[in-house]
Amino acid sequence: MRLIPSSAATRQTQRVGRSLAVLASLTAPPQPSATRRSLTEPWANVTVLGGTSSIGAPLSACLKLDPLVRRVSMWAHSNPNLGAIAEDIRHLPSAATVTDTFDLDAALEGADVVAICAGVAHLSAEMTRADLMEYNAPIIARLAERVAAVCPDALLLVVSNPPNILVPIAAEVLKAHGAYDARKLFGVSQLDSYRARSFAAAAARVDPATLDVPVLGGHDGVTMVPHFSAATPAGSLDQLSSSQLDELSRRVRTVGIDIVQLRGGVGSAAQGPARVCAEFAHRLLRARAGATDDVRDCVYCASDLGHAPFFASPVTLGREGVEQFLPIGALDEAEAALWASAVPELNAQIEIGLRWAQRHLESQTRATADGEAWPRDPCILSEDTLAVVGDPCS
C-alpha cells in the first residue's frame, strides 16, 4: 500500500471536502434565504414553471446570469428536452446553479420568486381570451395551489396569458389556501411599457434607456392605456404630434397580435417577455434585499387605487413586494378616451377570472367531500388536443 505524506494527504482531504461541498450544494434542497439577502452576492432561489417553454427557457438563461440569483430551478411537466435545455443554460458563466425536475414540489422548495410561464400561447390571431383561458386557467390554479403549499412566502409572477384573468384566479386560489399576500402577486405586464418606450424613443429620436412610459390598466388590447403624456424625463416627447402619439398608442395595443401573425400563427412573443420578466425579477430581488434605488415599476397587481381590483400602474417595490402605489397623474384627451373603454373592459375580464375561480374552488370542495381525486392534472391532455396546442406545461 502506497503511503501518502501527511501534507499531501491534507491537500487531498481538502480537495475531496471541496468536491463534496460542491456536490451537496447541487443536490441539497434550497433553503429559505430571508436571513442572507444581499445586494452584492447571489442569494435568491428562483423557480421557472414551464422551463422549456418559449418564454421559460430564455427567462431561465437570463436568470442564470443575474448576480443575485443563487439557484434557478426549471420545471416542466414531462418535456423530454428539459434536461438538455437546463444543461445548455448551465454553461453560462455565473455563480448560479441550475436544476431541472419533473417534480413540481421539488422545484418550488425554498423558492424566493416563482415565475409561471406554463400554458398555451396564442396559436393564431383568431384565438380568443376564452380559448386561452380554457387551457390556462386550470394550469394556473393547479400551480398556485402548489405554491401556496410549498413556498407561500414566494413572490409569484404570472407570465402566462391572459394575465388580466389569470392573476385574479391565482389570487382566489391563494386565498382559499391561506397564502394570499396581495403585495406578492404580479402579472408581468411590463412588456407594454417597454414597447411604449422603444416605439416612442424611435419616433422622438431619444435614448430608450433613459425614457419611461407607463402603460396603465391591463395587458390586453383595449384594456391598455399608454400614458405618453406622463413620459419621463418630462418633455421627452413634446416634439411628437397628436397623430404620431395616437399611432404609437395603437401600435402598443396591437403589436402582440402582429407578432402572432408574423410567426404564422405558431406562437407569440417570447424573447421580449423573457427579458422583461428577468429584469423585473432582478428589481424585486434588489428590493427584497433592501435597495431603495431603481425599485419603481409599472406592473399589473392587486390595486387600491379604486379603478379595478387588479390594475397596472406605477408602484414602488419593497422587501415584501408592492410597497406603495404612486399617483397616476393627469391624462390628456386621447388617453382619457382610451381610459373610458379600458377600465370597464378590464373589470369585466377580472370578473370572468373571479367567477371561474369560484366555480373551480366549489368543484374542488364537492369532489373532496365525495372522496374523489382532485384536481385532475390539467397538464395531461388528449392526443388530439396535444396535436393542436402542444404541451401546455412545457
C-alpha positions in Angstrom: 0.0 0.0 0.0 1.4 3.4 -1.0 1.7 5.8 1.9 0.6 9.5 1.3 2.8 12.1 3.0 0.8 14.0 5.6 0.9 17.3 3.8 -0.3 15.6 0.6 -3.0 13.7 2.5 -4.2 17.0 3.9 -4.4 18.6 0.5 -6.2 15.5 -0.9 -8.7 15.6 2.0 -9.3 19.3 1.4 -9.9 18.6 -2.3 -12.4 15.8 -1.5 -14.1 18.1 1.0 -14.5 20.8 -1.5 -15.8 18.3 -4.1 -18.3 17.0 -1.6 -19.4 20.5 -0.7 -20.0 21.4 -4.3 -21.9 18.2 -4.8 -24.0 18.9 -1.7 -24.8 22.4 -3.0 -26.1 21.0 -6.2 -28.2 18.3 -4.7 -29.5 19.7 -1.4 -32.9 21.3 -1.5 -32.8 25.1 -1.5 -33.0 26.7 2.0 -35.1 29.8 2.8 -32.9 32.9 2.1 -34.6 35.6 4.1 -31.7 35.9 6.5 -29.0 36.2 3.9 -30.3 38.6 1.3 -27.6 40.7 -0.3 -27.2 43.4 -2.9 -23.7 42.1 -3.9 -23.8 38.3 -3.5 -26.0 35.6 -5.0 -28.7 34.5 -2.5 -32.1 34.0 -4.3 -33.7 30.8 -5.4 -35.9 31.4 -8.5 -38.2 28.8 -9.9 -39.5 28.8 -13.5 -42.6 26.8 -14.1 -42.7 25.9 -17.8 -39.0 26.0 -18.0 -38.8 24.6 -21.6 -41.5 26.9 -23.0 -40.7 29.6 -25.5 -40.6 32.2 -22.7 -39.4 29.9 -19.8 -36.2 28.8 -21.4 -34.8 32.2 -22.3 -36.1 33.5 -18.9 -34.1 30.8 -17.2 -31.0 31.7 -19.2 -31.4 35.4 -18.2 -31.9 34.4 -14.5 -28.7 32.3 -14.6 -26.8 35.5 -15.3 -28.4 37.5 -12.6 -25.8 38.4 -9.9 -28.4 38.0 -7.1 -29.6 34.5 -8.2 -28.1 31.5 -6.4 -30.2 28.8 -8.0 -32.5 28.6 -11.0 -34.9 25.7 -10.7 -36.6 24.7 -14.0 -39.8 22.6 -14.0 -41.7 21.1 -16.9 -44.5 18.5 -16.7 -43.0 16.0 -19.0 -41.0 17.6 -21.8 -38.1 15.2 -22.5 -35.9 18.2 -23.6 -35.9 19.7 -20.1 -32.5 18.2 -19.1 -30.8 19.2 -22.4 -32.1 22.8 -22.1 -31.1 23.0 -18.5 -27.6 21.7 -19.3 -27.2 24.3 -22.1 -28.1 27.0 -19.6 -25.6 25.7 -17.0 -22.8 26.6 -19.4 -23.5 30.3 -19.0 -20.7 31.8 -16.7 -22.2 32.8 -13.3 -22.3 31.6 -9.8 -25.9 30.4 -10.0 -26.6 26.7 -10.3 -29.4 25.3 -12.5 -31.6 22.3 -11.5 -34.2 20.6 -13.6 -37.0 18.4 -12.5 -40.4 17.0 -13.3 -41.3 17.1 -9.6 -43.3 20.2 -9.1 -43.0 20.4 -5.3 -39.2 19.8 -5.5 -38.9 22.7 -8.0 -40.8 25.0 -5.6 -38.9 24.1 -2.5 -37.2 27.1 -1.0 -38.2 29.5 -3.8 -38.0 33.2 -3.2 -39.5 34.0 -6.6 -41.7 31.8 -8.8 -42.4 32.7 -12.5 -45.3 30.8 -14.2 -44.6 30.5 -17.9 -46.6 27.3 -18.4 -49.7 27.4 -20.5 -50.8 27.6 -24.1 -49.6 30.6 -26.1 -51.6 32.4 -28.8 -51.7 29.9 -31.7 -53.4 32.3 -34.1 -54.7 35.9 -34.3 -58.2 34.4 -34.1 -57.5 32.7 -30.8 -59.6 34.5 -28.2 -59.1 35.1 -24.4 -61.8 32.5 -23.8 -59.7 29.9 -25.8 -56.6 30.7 -23.8 -58.4 30.7 -20.5 -59.9 27.3 -21.3 -56.5 25.7 -21.2 -54.5 28.1 -19.0 -56.9 28.7 -16.1 -56.8 25.1 -14.7 -53.0 25.2 -15.1 -52.6 28.4 -13.2 -55.0 27.2 -10.5 -53.0 24.0 -10.0 -49.7 25.7 -9.9 -50.9 28.4 -7.5 -52.2 25.6 -5.2 -48.7 24.1 -5.0 -47.1 27.5 -4.5 -49.4 28.0 -1.5 -48.5 24.6 -0.1 -44.7 24.6 -0.7 -43.5 28.2 -0.8 -46.3 30.5 0.4 -43.9 33.4 1.0 -42.5 33.5 -2.5 -43.2 36.4 -4.9 -45.4 35.0 -7.7 -45.1 36.2 -11.2 -47.7 35.2 -13.7 -46.3 35.4 -17.2 -48.9 33.2 -18.9 -51.8 34.7 -20.9 -54.2 36.2 -20.4 -52.9 37.8 -17.1 -56.0 40.1 -16.8 -57.9 36.9 -16.0 -55.3 34.6 -14.6 -53.9 36.8 -11.9 -57.3 37.1 -10.2 -57.7 33.3 -10.5 -54.3 32.9 -8.8 -55.3 35.3 -6.1 -58.5 33.4 -5.3 -56.7 30.1 -5.1 -54.0 31.5 -2.8 -56.8 33.0 -0.6 -58.5 29.6 -0.4 -55.3 28.1 0.8 -54.5 30.8 3.3 -51.4 32.0 1.4 -52.6 35.2 -0.3 -50.5 38.4 0.1 -51.6 41.0 -2.4 -48.2 42.6 -2.3 -46.5 39.5 -3.7 -48.7 38.5 -6.7 -47.9 40.1 -10.1 -49.0 39.8 -13.7 -45.9 40.6 -15.8 -47.3 43.3 -17.9 -44.2 45.5 -18.2 -43.6 44.4 -21.8 -46.3 47.0 -22.8 -44.3 49.8 -21.1 -41.1 48.5 -22.7 -42.7 48.6 -26.1 -44.1 52.1 -25.5 -40.6 53.3 -24.5 -39.0 51.7 -27.6 -41.5 52.9 -30.1 -41.7 56.4 -28.7 -37.9 56.8 -28.4 -37.5 55.8 -32.0 -40.1 58.4 -33.1 -38.7 61.1 -30.9 -35.1 60.2 -31.5 -34.2 59.9 -27.9 -32.4 57.2 -25.9 -34.9 54.5 -24.9 -32.7 53.6 -21.9 -33.5 57.0 -20.4 -37.2 57.1 -21.3 -40.0 55.8 -19.1 -43.6 55.4 -20.4 -46.1 53.8 -18.1 -48.9 51.7 -19.6 -51.9 51.7 -17.4 -54.8 49.2 -17.0 -54.4 45.7 -18.2 -52.3 43.6 -20.6 -54.8 43.1 -23.4 -55.5 45.4 -26.3 -58.4 47.6 -25.3 -57.5 47.4 -21.6 -54.2 49.1 -22.2 -53.8 52.9 -21.8 -50.3 54.0 -22.9 -49.6 57.1 -20.8 -47.3 59.1 -23.1 -48.2 62.4 -21.5 -46.6 61.1 -18.3 -43.3 60.1 -20.0 -40.2 60.9 -18.1 -38.0 62.8 -18.4 -40.7 65.4 -18.7 -40.9 66.9 -22.2 -39.1 64.0 -23.9 -41.9 63.5 -26.3 -43.1 67.1 -26.8 -41.9 67.1 -30.4 -44.4 64.4 -31.3 -47.7 65.4 -32.8 -51.1 64.1 -31.5 -51.4 61.9 -34.6 -48.0 60.4 -34.0 -48.9 59.6 -30.4 -52.2 58.1 -31.5 -50.4 55.8 -33.9 -47.8 54.8 -31.2 -50.7 54.1 -28.8 -52.4 51.9 -31.4 -49.2 50.0 -32.1 -48.5 49.3 -28.4 -52.0 47.9 -28.0 -51.9 45.7 -31.1 -48.3 44.7 -31.6 -48.8 41.4 -29.7 -51.2 40.2 -32.4 -48.9 41.5 -35.1 -46.1 39.2 -33.8 -48.5 36.2 -33.7 -49.3 36.9 -37.4 -45.6 37.3 -38.3 -45.0 33.9 -36.7 -47.6 32.4 -39.0 -49.9 31.7 -36.1 -47.4 29.4 -34.4 -46.6 31.0 -31.0 -46.4 34.6 -29.8 -43.8 37.0 -28.4 -41.2 35.2 -26.3 -37.8 36.9 -26.2 -39.1 40.2 -25.1 -41.3 38.8 -22.3 -38.5 36.7 -21.1 -36.1 39.6 -20.8 -38.7 41.9 -19.2 -39.6 39.2 -16.6 -35.9 38.7 -15.8 -35.4 42.4 -15.3 -38.5 42.6 -13.1 -37.3 39.6 -11.0 -34.0 41.4 -10.5 -35.7 44.6 -9.4 -37.8 42.6 -7.0 -34.7 40.8 -5.6 -32.9 44.1 -5.1 -36.0 45.5 -3.2 -36.2 42.4 -1.1 -32.5 42.9 -0.2 -33.2 46.4 1.0 -32.4 48.5 -2.1 -34.1 51.9 -2.3 -33.0 52.9 -5.7 -34.4 51.5 -9.0 -37.3 49.9 -7.2 -40.1 51.6 -9.2 -42.1 49.7 -11.8 -45.4 49.8 -13.7 -46.9 46.4 -13.1 -50.3 44.6 -13.0 -51.2 43.7 -9.5 -53.9 44.0 -6.8 -54.6 47.7 -6.6 -56.1 50.0 -4.0 -56.5 52.9 -6.4 -60.2 52.2 -6.9 -60.2 51.7 -10.7 -60.3 47.9 -10.7 -59.3 45.2 -8.3 -56.2 44.5 -10.3 -54.6 47.3 -12.3 -51.3 48.2 -13.9 -49.9 51.4 -12.6 -46.6 52.8 -11.2 -45.6 51.3 -7.9 -42.5 51.2 -5.7 -41.2 47.8 -4.5 -40.0 46.9 -1.1 -39.0 43.8 0.9 -42.5 42.2 0.7 -43.4 43.2 -2.8 -45.5 46.2 -3.6 -44.8 48.9 -1.1 -46.6 52.0 -2.4 -48.9 53.0 -5.3 -47.7 56.1 -7.0 -50.0 58.8 -8.4 -51.1 58.2 -11.9 -51.2 61.8 -12.9 -53.4 63.6 -15.4 -54.5 62.0 -18.7 -54.6 64.0 -21.9 -57.8 63.9 -24.1 -56.8 60.9 -26.2 -55.7 58.9 -23.1 -58.9 59.8 -21.3 -60.9 58.4 -24.3 -58.9 55.1 -24.1 -59.4 55.0 -20.3 -63.1 55.3 -20.7 -63.2 52.0 -22.6 -60.3 50.3 -20.9 -61.4 50.3 -17.3 -64.9 48.8 -17.8 -63.4 46.1 -20.1 -60.7 45.3 -17.6 -63.2 45.0 -14.8 -65.3 42.6 -16.9 -62.3 40.4 -17.6 -61.3 40.4 -13.9 -64.9 39.3 -13.1 -64.6 36.4 -15.6 -61.5 35.2 -13.7 -63.1 35.6 -10.3 -66.2 33.7 -11.4 -64.1 30.9 -12.9 -62.1 30.6 -9.6 -65.3 30.4 -7.6 -66.6 27.6 -9.7 -63.2 25.8 -9.6 -63.0 26.0 -5.8 -66.6 24.9 -5.3 -66.0 21.9 -7.6 -62.9 21.1 -5.6 -64.8 21.3 -2.3 -67.5 19.0 -3.7 -65.0 16.5 -5.0 -63.2 16.4 -1.7 -66.4 15.8 0.1 -67.3 13.0 -2.2 -63.9 11.4 -1.8 -63.0 12.0 -5.4 -59.4 12.6 -6.6 -58.8 16.3 -7.2 -57.7 18.0 -9.2 -57.4 16.3 -12.5 -53.9 17.1 -13.8 -54.5 20.0 -16.2 -51.2 19.2 -17.9 -52.5 15.8 -19.1 -54.3 16.3 -22.4 -55.7 14.1 -25.0 -53.5 13.3 -28.0 -55.9 15.2 -30.3 -55.6 18.3 -28.1 -51.9 18.0 -27.8 -51.7 17.9 -31.5 -53.4 21.3 -31.6 -51.9 23.2 -28.7 -48.7 21.3 -27.9 -47.5 20.6 -24.3 -49.0 23.4 -22.3 -46.9 22.7 -19.3 -43.5 22.5 -21.0 
